[in-house]
Amino acid sequence: MARRIIITDDHPLMRAAIRASVEQVWPDHDIVEVSGAASAQRAVMDGQVELVTLDLHMADSAGLGPLLDLRKSHPAVPVVVISASDDPRVISGARELGASGFIPKTASLEEMTGALALVQSGDLSFPEVADEGDSDDAIVRLASLTPAQTRILQFVAQGLLNKQIAYEMDISEATVKAHITAIFRRLGVTNRTQATLLAQHLDASGAV
């Protein structure tokens, strides 16, 4: 089975532009195009993935959550964020969560190809941004959560009760409570409101 590149974006024209760059850097790889974060996760599970490009705002996602999910579920797969956002907090957050690069959608074909070539060679490719220490600290704490804890935090941020979270994850309510206690400890918070505010750092991008 040939190695694959997964392009994740819900705009067909943008996927075509990314594909043109990818084909220059990885001419012998299969290219899979998907339009949502959930589809990207399923595609990565099929294996033999060399790289995932990830938009931060699609029909089923917004912000850095999908990047965190991919890094935790498939830490060996490089992920390059390609986004319309130029918010320094988003760029720094992507770096802290383990992305291999961040490419603005305003980049030319040549610039995008150059950035992907850096990643292909094992380097990182990020725009220079001002220091965002407070945001970075929050991202580091969020990145310390386990995959199960990350998912529970997302449910907490959505306002679900413990029994609802238990149902969604097919675990006991006691297990949910134990996870939430551990989440509070890792994040340095004492209640759901504080945890939800911290989780909002994953939703910093509202750009398409």
VOBA-1610 file (N, C-alpha, C; in pm, whole numbers, padded with zeros to 5 digits, always signed):
BEGIN
Met+00084-00120+00000Met+00000+00000+00000Met+00088+00124+00000Ala+00060+00217-00090Ala+00140+00339-00101Ala+00114+00428+00020Arg+00215+00504+00057Arg+00199+00602+00162Arg+00100+00709+00117Arg+00027+00767+00215Arg-00082+00857+00180Arg-00065+00994+00246Ile-00113+01096+00177Ile-00126+01230+00232Ile-00276+01260+00244Ile-00320+01306+00360Ile-00461+01337+00381Ile-00478+01488+00385Ile-00556+01542+00294Ile-00585+01684+00287Ile-00723+01708+00346Thr-00730+01790+00450Thr-00856+01812+00521Thr-00898+01958+00510Asp-01002+01983+00433Asp-01055+02119+00417Asp-01194+02105+00354Asp-01288+02191+00393Asp-01423+02179+00338Asp-01447+02270+00218His-01341+02332+00165His-01352+02412+00044His-01280+02341-00071Pro-01353+02295-00171Pro-01290+02221-00282Pro-01177+02297-00351Leu-01192+02427-00369Leu-01086+02504-00435Leu-00960+02507-00350Met-00978+02517-00219Met-00860+02516-00130Met-00794+02379-00132Arg-00874+02274-00131Arg-00814+02139-00138Arg-00735+02123-00267Ala-00784+02178-00378Ala-00713+02169-00505Ala-00579+02242-00498Ala-00578+02358-00433Ala-00453+02434-00420Ala-00352+02358-00333Ile-00401+02302-00222Ile-00312+02225-00135Ile-00260+02102-00209Arg-00348+02037-00284Arg-00309+01917-00358Arg-00197+01949-00457Ala-00206+02066-00523Ala-00102+02103-00619Ala+00035+02113-00551Ser+00038+02167-00431Ser+00164+02176-00356Ser+00210+02039-00308Val+00116+01961-00255Val+00149+01827-00205Val+00209+01741-00316Glu+00151+01748-00435Glu+00200+01665-00546Glu+00342+01701-00586Gln+00383+01826-00562Gln+00521+01864-00593Gln+00619+01808-00490Val+00574+01800-00365Val+00663+01755-00258Val+00661+01603-00243Trp+00544+01542-00262Trp+00529+01397-00249Trp+00469+01341-00379Pro+00544+01338-00488Pro+00487+01300-00619Pro+00442+01154-00628Asp+00494+01068-00541Asp+00463+00926-00552Asp+00363+00876-00447His+00302+00969-00375His+00210+00930-00269His+00065+00938-00317Asp-00019+00854-00256Asp-00162+00866-00278Asp-00215+00986-00199Ile-00308+01058-00255Ile-00364+01175-00189Ile-00513+01150-00162Val-00551+01167-00036Val-00689+01148+00005Val-00744+01284+00048Glu-00855+01326-00010Glu-00917+01453+00026Glu-01041+01426+00110Val-01050+01494+00225Val-01168+01483+00311Val-01212+01624+00351Ser-01337+01637+00393Ser-01394+01769+00417Ser-01427+01797+00562Gly-01385+01707+00654Gly-01417+01729+00794Gly-01318+01661+00887Ala-01318+01703+01013Ala-01225+01648+01111Ala-01252+01500+01138Ala-01379+01463+01146Ala-01412+01322+01172Ala-01365+01234+01057Ser-01382+01282+00934Ser-01335+01205+00818Ser-01184+01191+00819Ala-01114+01294+00864Ala-00968+01287+00873Ala-00926+01181+00974Gln-00994+01177+01088Gln-00961+01076+01189Gln-00981+00936+01133Arg-01091+00914+01061Arg-01115+00781+01005Arg-01010+00746+00900Ala-00971+00844+00820Ala-00871+00819+00716Ala-00736+00784+00777Val-00700+00850+00886Val-00571+00823+00951Val-00571+00682+01010Met-00686+00637+01057Met-00694+00504+01118Met-00665+00394+01017Asp-00679+00423+00888Asp-00650+00322+00785Asp-00500+00297+00770Gly-00416+00383+00829Gly-00272+00359+00829Gly-00198+00411+00707Gln-00065+00397+00710Gln+00024+00436+00600Gln+00011+00585+00564Val+00001+00669+00667Val-00017+00812+00644Val+00114+00885+00667Glu+00156+00959+00568Glu+00280+01037+00575Glu+00256+01175+00635Leu+00139+01232+00609Leu+00111+01368+00654Leu-00039+01394+00649Val-00086+01478+00742Val-00223+01529+00738Val-00216+01681+00733Thr-00288+01743+00638Thr-00307+01888+00643Thr-00445+01912+00702Leu-00455+02014+00786Leu-00578+02032+00865Leu-00622+02177+00867Asp-00744+02201+00820Asp-00806+02332+00837Asp-00861+02340+00980Leu-00872+02461+01033Leu-00918+02476+01171Leu-01066+02509+01182His-01132+02533+01071His-01275+02566+01079His-01348+02496+00965Met-01422+02390+01002Met-01499+02313+00904Met-01638+02289+00959Ala-01721+02223+00884Ala-01860+02204+00926Ala-01871+02132+01060Asp-01777+02041+01088Asp-01787+01962+01211Asp-01683+02000+01315Ser-01616+02114+01298Ser-01513+02150+01394Ser-01478+02298+01382Ala-01422+02351+01491Ala-01372+02488+01490Ala-01266+02500+01599Gly-01151+02552+01564Gly-01045+02568+01661Gly-00944+02455+01659Leu-00866+02446+01767Leu-00752+02355+01773Leu-00787+02216+01824Gly-00912+02194+01860Gly-00951+02063+01913Gly-00916+01946+01823Pro-00948+01950+01693Pro-00914+01838+01604Pro-00764+01812+01596Leu-00683+01917+01605Leu-00537+01897+01606Leu-00495+01821+01731Leu-00549+01862+01846Leu-00517+01792+01970Leu-00560+01646+01961Asp-00678+01621+01906Asp-00727+01484+01893Asp-00632+01400+01807Leu-00590+01455+01693Leu-00500+01382+01604Leu-00365+01356+01669Arg-00311+01454+01739Arg-00180+01437+01801Arg-00185+01331+01910Lys-00298+01322+01980Lys-00307+01223+02087Lys-00337+01083+02033Ser-00420+01074+01930Ser-00456+00942+01878Ser-00350+00886+01783His-00277+00974+01713His-00176+00929+01617His-00052+01019+01627Pro+00022+01009+01738Pro+00133+01101+01763Pro+00246+01093+01661Ala+00256+00982+01589Ala+00364+00967+01492Ala+00333+01029+01356Val+00208+01072+01335Val+00168+01128+01206Val+00185+01280+01209Pro+00269+01338+01123Pro+00284+01483+01120Pro+00155+01551+01073Val+00124+01663+01135Val+00006+01741+01098Val+00049+01884+01068Val+00009+01935+00952Val+00033+02074+00916Val-00101+02146+00911Val-00114+02252+00990Val-00235+02332+00989Val-00228+02431+00873Ile-00334+02436+00794Ile-00345+02534+00686Ile-00473+02612+00711Ser-00458+02737+00755Ser-00573+02811+00807Ser-00574+02956+00760Ala-00694+03013+00757Ala-00708+03155+00724Ala-00675+03243+00844Ser-00665+03185+00963Ser-00637+03262+01083Ser-00492+03308+01086Asp-00470+03434+01127Asp-00334+03481+01149Asp-00316+03524+01294Asp-00406+03476+01381Asp-00400+03507+01524Asp-00275+03442+01585Pro-00185+03521+01645Pro-00064+03462+01705Pro-00094+03355+01808Arg-00207+03367+01879Arg-00243+03265+01978Arg-00271+03131+01912Val-00333+03136+01796Val-00365+03012+01723Val-00237+02948+01670Ile-00150+03029+01613Ile-00024+02977+01559Ile+00062+02918+01670Ser+00074+02992+01782Ser+00152+02941+01894Ser+00087+02816+01953Gly-00046+02817+01959Gly-00116+02700+02012Gly-00094+02577+01926Ala-00097+02594+01795Ala-00072+02481+01705Ala+00067+02424+01727Arg+00165+02512+01744Arg+00302+02467+01771Arg+00309+02390+01902Glu+00247+02445+02007Glu+00252+02381+02139Glu+00183+02245+02138Leu+00082+02229+02055Leu+00009+02102+02050Leu+00078+01999+01961Gly+00189+02038+01900Gly+00268+01939+01827Gly+00251+01939+01677Ala+00189+02043+01620Ala+00181+02050+01474Ala+00323+02063+01417Ser+00341+02013+01296Ser+00471+02023+01229Ser+00485+02153+01152Gly+00373+02222+01128Gly+00379+02348+01056Gly+00246+02419+01059Phe+00250+02547+01023Phe+00129+02629+01013Phe+00146+02714+00888Ile+00054+02698+00792Ile+00062+02770+00666Ile-00063+02856+00649Pro-00048+02987+00639Pro-00165+03072+00615Pro-00225+03042+00477Lys-00357+03052+00468Lys-00421+03028+00339Lys-00390+03137+00237Thr-00333+03247+00286Thr-00292+03354+00195Thr-00158+03325+00128Ala-00092+03215+00167Ala+00038+03181+00109Ala+00024+03149-00039Ser+00124+03186-00117Ser+00125+03151-00259Ser+00155+03002-00274Leu+00133+02951-00394Leu+00163+02811-00421Leu+00310+02782-00392Glu+00396+02873-00430Glu+00540+02855-00406Glu+00570+02853-00256Glu+00509+02943-00181Glu+00533+02949-00037Glu+00479+02824+00032Met+00362+02779-00010Met+00304+02659+00050Met+00391+02537+00020Thr+00436+02527-00103Thr+00521+02415-00142Thr+00652+02417-00063Gly+00710+02535-00045Gly+00833+02547+00032Gly+00814+02505+00176Ala+00701+02547+00236Ala+00674+02510+00375Ala+00655+02359+00389Leu+00581+02299+00296Leu+00562+02153+00301Leu+00693+02079+00278Ala+00779+02133+00194Ala+00909+02070+00171Ala+00993+02071+00298Leu+00985+02178+00377Leu+01056+02182+00504Leu+01006+02071+00597Val+00875+02055+00603Val+00818+01950+00688Val+00859+01813+00637Gln+00859+01796+00505Gln+00897+01668+00446Gln+01041+01631+00484Ser+01126+01731+00499Ser+01267+01706+00532Ser+01291+01688+00682Gly+01183+01702+00761Gly+01195+01681+00904Gly+01201+01809+00986Asp+01193+01925+00920Asp+01193+02052+00991Asp+01051+02096+01024Leu+01041+02204+01099Leu+00912+02266+01128Leu+00898+02391+01044Ser+00774+02431+01017Ser+00751+02552+00937Ser+00637+02632+00998Phe+00673+02743+01064Phe+00575+02830+01129Phe+00606+02975+01099Pro+00503+03058+01081Pro+00527+03202+01072Pro+00581+03253+01205Glu+00655+03359+01202Glu+00703+03420+01325Glu+00588+03493+01391Val+00572+03472+01521Val+00464+03538+01595Val+00520+03595+01724Ala+00447+03693+01778Ala+00485+03751+01907Ala+00460+03648+02017Asp+00532+03661+02126Asp+00518+03569+02238Asp+00378+03580+02299Glu+00314+03466+02320Glu+00181+03462+02382Glu+00188+03369+02502Gly+00261+03412+02605Gly+00292+03324+02717Gly+00171+03266+02786Asp+00069+03350+02816Asp-00048+03299+02889Asp-00120+03192+02808Ser-00139+03218+02678Ser-00207+03122+02593Ser-00127+02993+02582Asp+00006+03008+02568Asp+00091+02891+02556Asp+00080+02804+02681Asp+00075+02866+02799Asp+00066+02791+02923Asp-00064+02710+02927Ala-00173+02770+02883Ala-00300+02699+02880Ala-00294+02581+02784Ile-00235+02602+02667Ile-00224+02495+02568Ile-00139+02381+02622Val-00031+02413+02690Val+00056+02309+02746Val-00022+02225+02847Arg-00100+02291+02932Arg-00179+02217+03031Arg-00285+02130+02962Leu-00350+02183+02860Leu-00449+02105+02787Leu-00385+01985+02717Ala-00264+02007+02664Ala-00195+01899+02594Ala-00151+01787+02688Ser-00147+01815+02819Ser-00106+01713+02916Ser-00216+01612+02945Leu-00338+01640+02902Leu-00450+01549+02928Leu-00439+01424+02842Thr-00491+01314+02893Thr-00499+01192+02813Thr-00610+01207+02710Pro-00614+01119+02608Pro-00724+01127+02511Pro-00863+01121+02575Ala-00880+01031+02673Ala-01011+01020+02740Ala-01043+01148+02816Gln-00943+01203+02884Gln-00966+01327+02959Gln-00999+01443+02865Thr-00932+01448+02751Thr-00961+01553+02654Thr-01105+01546+02606Arg-01151+01425+02577Arg-01289+01408+02531Arg-01388+01448+02640Ile-01360+01408+02764Ile-01450+01445+02874Ile-01451+01596+02893Leu-01336+01661+02882Leu-01331+01807+02895Leu-01417+01873+02787Gln-01413+01818+02667Gln-01495+01874+02559Gln-01644+01860+02592Phe-01682+01746+02651Phe-01822+01729+02692Phe-01859+01825+02805Val-01766+01844+02899Val-01789+01939+03009Val-01811+02079+02953Ala-01728+02117+02856Ala-01740+02250+02795Ala-01872+02267+02721Gln-01930+02155+02676Gln-02059+02160+02608Gln-02176+02164+02707Gly-02145+02151+02837Gly-02249+02158+02939Gly-02313+02026+02977Leu-02254+01914+02932Leu-02312+01784+02965Leu-02291+01749+03112Leu-02391+01682+03172Leu-02380+01633+03308Leu-02299+01504+03311Asn-02254+01465+03429Asn-02173+01344+03442Asn-02244+01222+03385Lys-02373+01208+03414Lys-02445+01090+03365Lys-02457+01092+03212Gln-02466+01211+03153Gln-02471+01222+03007Gln-02336+01186+02946Ile-02228+01232+03010Ile-02094+01198+02962Ile-02071+01047+02972Ala-02116+00989+03082Ala-02101+00844+03100Ala-02172+00769+02988Tyr-02291+00816+02952Tyr-02366+00752+02843Tyr-02293+00766+02710Glu-02244+00887+02681Glu-02176+00913+02553Glu-02050+00829+02539Met-01980+00804+02650Met-01852+00733+02644Met-01863+00587+02683Asp-01985+00545+02722Asp-02008+00407+02763Asp-01917+00366+02878Ile-01912+00453+02978Ile-01837+00424+03100Ile-01927+00457+03219Ser-01883+00423+03341Ser-01965+00449+03458Ser-01955+00596+03500Glu-02056+00640+03572Glu-02054+00777+03621Glu-01940+00798+03720Ala-01907+00694+03796Ala-01796+00704+03890Ala-01663+00726+03817Thr-01649+00659+03700Thr-01528+00678+03620Thr-01520+00820+03566Val-01634+00873+03526Val-01638+01012+03479Val-01594+01106+03590Lys-01646+01086+03710Lys-01609+01171+03823Lys-01460+01164+03851Ala-01404+01042+03843Ala-01260+01027+03868Ala-01179+01100+03761His-01222+01090+03636His-01154+01161+03528His-01161+01312+03548Ile-01278+01362+03586Ile-01294+01506+03604Ile-01205+01557+03717Thr-01195+01481+03824Thr-01104+01519+03932Thr-00960+01528+03882Ala-00920+01430+03801Ala-00784+01431+03746Ala-00765+01547+03649Ile-00870+01578+03571Ile-00863+01690+03476Ile-00843+01821+03553Phe-00920+01842+03658Phe-00907+01964+03737Phe-00765+01977+03792Arg-00710+01866+03840Arg-00576+01868+03897Arg-00472+01904+03791Arg-00483+01843+03674Arg-00385+01869+03567Arg-00395+02011+03513Leu-00517+02063+03508Leu-00536+02197+03454Leu-00515+02307+03558Gly-00510+02268+03684Gly-00494+02367+03790Gly-00619+02449+03813Val-00737+02385+03798Val-00865+02454+03819Val-00942+02380+03928Thr-01051+02444+03974Thr-01127+02384+04083Thr-01272+02356+04049Asn-01318+02399+03931Asn-01458+02375+03897Asn-01476+02370+03745Arg-01598+02335+03705Arg-01628+02318+03563Arg-01618+02450+03486Thr-01659+02557+03550Thr-01654+02687+03481Thr-01511+02723+03444Gln-01419+02707+03538Gln-01279+02736+03511Gln-01223+02643+03403Ala-01261+02516+03410Ala-01214+02421+03309Ala-01266+02457+03171Thr-01392+02499+03165Thr-01451+02538+03036Thr-01382+02660+02979Leu-01351+02757+03064Leu-01279+02877+03018Leu-01143+02840+02962Leu-01075+02746+03027Leu-00944+02704+02979Leu-00957+02629+02846Ala-01062+02547+02836Ala-01084+02471+02713Ala-01109+02561+02594Gln-01154+02683+02617Gln-01180+02775+02508Gln-01054+02813+02431His-00937+02788+02488His-00812+02813+02416His-00802+02722+02293Leu-00873+02610+02294Leu-00873+02521+02179Leu-00966+02572+02068Asp-01050+02668+02101Asp-01146+02722+02005Asp-01111+02865+01964Ala-00980+02896+01967Ala-00936+03033+01943Ala-00961+03078+01799Ser-00975+02982+01706Ser-00988+03021+01566Ser-01132+03013+01520Gly-01184+03126+01470Gly-01316+03125+01409Gly-01305+03152+01260Ala-01182+03154+01208Ala-01162+03186+01066Ala-01178+03063+00981Val-01221+03083+00856Val-01244+02969+00767Val-01118+02931+00695
//
